[in-house]
Amino acid sequence: MEEADYLAGLLLKQLRHEITEEELQYLENWKAGDPSHTQVAERINNGEQLLTDLLAMKQVDMEGWWQKISEQIETVKKPIPFYRRWYTYAAAAVVLLIAGAVTWQYLTPPKSPQVTEKHTPAVINILPGGNKATLTLSNGAVVNLASAANGTVAQEGNSKVVKLQDGELKYEPAIGTAKREQSAITAHNTLSTPRGGQYSLVLPDGSKAWLNAASSITYPTQFAAGERRVAITGEVYFDVAKQKIPFIVSVRSSTGNDLTKVEVLGTQFNIMAYDDEAALKTTLVSGKVKISTTNSFKLLTPGQQVQIPQSTAGVAGSNDIKVVDINDTEEMDVAIGWKNGSLTFNKADIRSIMRVLSRWYNIEVGYQGKIPDYRISGSFPRTENISSIIAVLEFEGYHFKQEQNKIIVTP
């Protein structure tokens, strides 16, 4: 079994593109030693077949086998992203196959007449979202930023609107424009992302905002002398330029109702206020923020998150505002991972996961039958085709089918 463990570890390193030339040669020599060895390697490298086999292997203590493999190959001990965890199980499967202790047919639980049909993994290929947004100017004109060229896309008063690169917009002083006093009616712009879109913005004061999918931010093209005020919907991450002038974020529902207010001087924080989520959440990364509703307020310190039920947002009292410490790395990644390029979950149910996927992949989601209430933790790159995520969720026990732009979750 020791050689089987070692070979399994080498296979895992090969799948992760970490194998050395010497180790690769060892594997090639092993494969050349017997035709069955080549068949094993081919089976492991066949993604669809591997997933089908792994679904059958759920009755086996794969975590125990993985621990055994880890002890054989030192470099395999480092953490592996959740979306690639099935590679781990593949290596464990090789141990069983190579050692000849069991075969695939014995790994499958006894079949009853009701379960004689082998499940075929869903083939759902949907590309992830990208840098897509529209800019609504003060005169009502709308600029499609996805198709706009880099450079100045508009001029609003003393500011010019510059597309720095794909996915980033900035407000800069217009060169050669005479400085004028603040107008009695300040011009406002709105940056909006669709489902499947994201964008970042440098505001006139130098503060930066990152917009997640299906979000918006409305702001003045020139901040007033006494305050900096913006309004958002959806989910936005802020890195506020430090000034003595307060920076105030009004959080609104998609219908325009004010839900809460966040006030800061200079800080980094994330606000998640999608209408279809159970709670509005503000997560503080650095600095301090004051979260206010009509009837109450809370002060946050770094590593804390305030949660306000959507049902009471806007009129919440102190009993409705919950402050949670999330210094734990996984919990913080759940809150702000999207801004850093990942979709992260911690003990999330399938409906929570699918809400996130529906916004980023611009899909509709439906459910059929009695859906299991499993809790799933892990992280996926936002650049992944949804097929990779569906494959992992299928291994966790869920099934899927596609009807045009709608994914149906089944038991």
N, C-alpha and C positions, 0 to 999 in steps of 0.2 A: 504493500500500500504506500510505502514511502515514495517509491518511484512514481506511482500514480499521482500522489499529491504534488510532487515536483513538476510533473508534466502539466498538470492542471494549472499550476501557478504560472508556468511559462506560457500556456495558452492565453491566460488572462492578460499577461503582459503584452502578448502579441496583439490581442484585441484592442488594447489601450495604446498601441504603438510605442511601447517602452522596452521592447525586447532587444537585447544586444545581438550582434552578428554571431557570437559564439553560441548563445542560447538558441538562436534561430536554427543554426546548423544542427544542434542537438535534436530539435524538433523534427527537422527534415530527415535526419538519420532514423529517428524513431518511426516516422511515417513510412519510410522506405523498407523498414524491416518486416512489414506484414500488410497485406491489402486491407485488413480490417482496421488498421490504424488510420489509413487514409480515409476510409469511410467515416470513422469517428470525427476526424478533423473537418471533413466536408459537411457533416451533419451539424456540427457546432457552428460553422460559418454560414449556414443557410438560415437567414433571419426568420423567415416564416415558419420553417420546420422547427427551429429552435424554440420559438415562442409556443408552438403547439405542444412540443415535448415538455416544456417547462410548466405549462398549465396542468399537465398530467402529473408533474413531480411535486405538486403542492402538498402531497401527503408525506413527503420525505423531509427529514430535519436538515434542510439545506443550510441553515445558519450554522448548525453544528459542523457540517462539512466545510463550510467556508472558514470557520475558525481554525480547523485543522490545516487547511491550505495556507492560511496566513502565517502559521508557525513555520512553514517550510520555506516560504519566499519572503524575505525581509521587506523588500520594496513594495510588496502588495499591501502592507499594513496601513498605508496612508489612506485617509478617507476617500471614498469613491462617490461621486455625485449620484443622487438617487436615480436619475433617469438612465444611468448606465448600470444599475444594480443587477439587471438580468445577466450582464456579463459575468458577474460573480457567480450566479447560479449556474451559468454555462460551464464555468471552470469546475464547480462542484460536480456537475453532471459528468464531466470527463473522468473524474476520479472513479465514479461508479462504473462507467463504461470500460475504462482501461483495466481496472482491477478485475472486472468480470464478476463482481460480487452479486450484481443484479443486472437485469436488462430492462429496457424501456417498458416492455410489456408487463413486467411485474411491478413497475412503479405506478401503473394506472390502477386505481381502486376497482374492485369488482363491479362489473357493469350490470345494471338492472335493465329490464325492457324499456324503462323510461329514459335511460341515458346512454343508449347504444350509439347515438350519433356523435361523432367527434366534432367539437366546436372548431370552426374556422375563424381565425382572427380577422377582425374587420380591416378592410383596406380603405383608409380614409386619408387622402392626401390634400391638405390645405396649408398653404403657405402662411407664415406669420405676418403680423402687421409691420408697418414701417413708418418712415417719416412723411406723414400726410397731415395737412392742416389748411384751414382757410383763414384769411385775415379780413375782418370787416372794418372798413375805414369809417371816419366820422361822417362822411357824406353818404354812407350806405353802400358804397362800392365794395365788391368782394374780390379778393385776390387769392387765386389758387396757388399756394406756395409750393406744391409738389411739382408744378410745371413752370413756375417762375424761375428766371435765371438768377444766379448769384449777383449781388450788388443792390443798389437802391431800387426798391419796389414801389415806394410812395414817399411823399413828403407831407407832414402834418404840422402846420405852424412852424415853430423853430426847430423841429426835429425831423430827421429823415429816417425812414424805415429801411434797414439794410438786411438782406438775406446773406449771412456770412458764409454759410455752406448748407448743404442739404440737411435739414433738421434743426436749424438754428437761426433765430431772428434777433435783431438788435436795434434799439433806438439810440441814435447819435445826434449831437447838435449839428444843425445844418450850417456848413461853412459858407460865409459870406452873407448870411441872413442877419439883418439888424435885429438886435435883441428887443423884444416887445414885452410889455407887461402882461401878466396873466389875464386872459380874457375872463369876463364875467361868467361866460358859459364855456367851461373847459371841454375840449374835444376828447372823445373817448374812442378807443379801438377795442376790438374783441378778437382774440386768437382762439380758434376752435379746432379740436381734433375729432375725426369721425371714429366709429368703431373700427378697430384695426389701424389706428393712427397714433402717432406720438410726435411731440415737438418741444423745443426749448426756446426760451425768450429771455433777452436781457432788457430789463425795464429801464426807463429814462434815468433812474437814480443809480443804476449799476446792479441792482438786485437781479437774481436769476430765478426763473421758474421753469420747471419741467412738467409738461402736461402728459398724463397717461391717456389711454384711449377713451373716447367719448367724454371729453372734458372741455372746459372753456375758461378763459380768464378775460375779464373786462377791466380796463385800466385807462387812466388819463395819459395823453401824449406828453403832458408836462405836469409834474406833481405840484400841488399847491404848496404855499410857503409853510403852512402849519401842520400838514400831515401827508402821509403817503397811503392812499386807499385803493384797494382793488377788490374785485368780486370774482368768485370762482364757482364752477359746478364740476362734478365728477371727482377727479383725483389730481392733485398738483403737489409737487415737491418744491419748497422754497429755500433759497440761500439768500438771506436778506442782507443788503449792504448796511454796515453799522453806521448809524447817524443818530443825532439827538431827536430827530423828528420821528414820531411813531409811525410804524408800518402796520396797517390794519387790513385784515382779510375778512371780507364778508362772505360767508359760505351760504350758497343758495341751492335750492332744489331745482330740478329741471323746469318747474312751473314758475320759478322766479321768487318763491318765498324765501325770506332770510331764515336760515336755520341756526346759525351761531356766528360769533365774531372772534377772531384771533388777533391779538395785539402784541407787537414785538418792537424792539429797537434794532437788533442785529442778531440773527440766529439761523439755524437750519431745522426745518421741520416738514412733515408730510401731512396733508389733509386728504382723507378719503371720504367722500360724501355722495356715493352713487345711490340713486333712489331705490334700487333693488337690493341693497344690503340692509341688514337688520339694524346696524348702528353706524353713526357718523364717528370717525376716528381721527384724532389728531395725535401724531407721534413726534416727540421732540428729540432731535439728535444732539443739538448743542444750543447753548444760550438759555433764555427763559421766554415763556409765552404765557399770556393770560387768555383763557378761554371763557367767553361770556355768552350767556343766553339772556332772555328777558328777565328771568327770575334769580339767576345765580351766576357765579363765576368760579373758576379754578385756576391756580397757578401751577405750571408744570416745570420740572427740572429735567435735565438730560436723562434719557432712558425711561421716561414715563410716557404713557399714552392715555388720553382721555377718551372715553366711550360714551356716546349719548344715543339712546334709542331713537330710531327714526320716528317712532310714534309720538315722541315728546319733544323732538328737536325744535328749537325756536321758542318754546315756553317751558323748557325743563327747569325744575328746581334742583336744589343741591342733592336730593335723594336720587335723582335721575342721572346725575353726572358721575360716572365711575372713573377713577384714576387707577391705572394698572402699571406696575413696574415691569418693563420688558427689557431689562439689561441683558437677558439671555440672548445670545447671538442669533439663535434660530427665530425667536419671536421678532427681533429687530429686522431680520431679513425678510420675514413675511410682510412687514409694514413697508419697507423701503426697497426691497429687492428689485422691484420692477424698474426703478430708476437706474439701478446698476446692471440691468440686463438679464434678470432672472425672474422666473415665476416660482415663488417659494410658498410652501404650505407646511403647516405644523398641526397635525392631528385634525385635518380638515375633512369634512364630509364631502361626498361627491357633488352635491348641489353647489356648495361653495366653490369647489374647483371648477365646475362647469360654468359658473357665472364669470369667473376670471377668464377662462378660455373663450367664452362667447364674445367678450369685449375685444380681446386681443386678436382673435382669428376671424372676427366679424361673422359669426355663425349664430344660428338659432339653435336652441336646445329643447328637447322634449323628453318625457319619461314614460315608460310603459311597464306595467306590472309592479310588483313589490320590490323596490330597490333596496339592496342591503345597506345597512348603516355602518360601513367600515370607516375607520379614521386613517388618513394617509398623511405621511410627512415626507418632505423631500423638495428638491429643487430641479427645475428644468431651464435651460437657456431659452430666452425669448426668441432666439433665432431659429429654433427647431421647427421643422415641419410638424404639424399636429399629429401625424402618424406615429412619431416616436413617443409622444405622450400617451396616445391611445393604447399603444402596445403595452406600456407599463401599467396603465389602469386596467387593462384586460388581465394582465398577470395578477393584479390585486383582487380580481374576482368580478369585475364589471364587464358587460358586453355592450357593443355599440353597433349601430347601423346608420347609414347615411341616406337621407331623402333630400336631394338637391342641396340646398345650403343649410339643411337642418340635420343635426346629429341626435339620434334617439338613443337614450341610455336604457338598457334592459337588464334584468337580473342575470 
